[in-house]
């Protein structure tokens, strides 16, 4: 858990474009990963988010 918190603090300092690039490297289709954990899918409106 400690390593997850450290990583979260690192990413918090990144700009939006860098964060979007990181997501798209491992999830280019913007699949809802909550489903893989047994949760209901979130609303898909607005995904992937705009790059503005």
Number of C-alpha atoms within 10 A of each C-alpha: 6 7 8 9 10 10 11 11 11 10 14 10 9 10 9 13 10 11 13 15 12 13 12 13 9 9 12 12 11 13 13 16 13 11 11 10 8 8 10 11 12 10 8 10 7 7 11 13 9 7 7 5
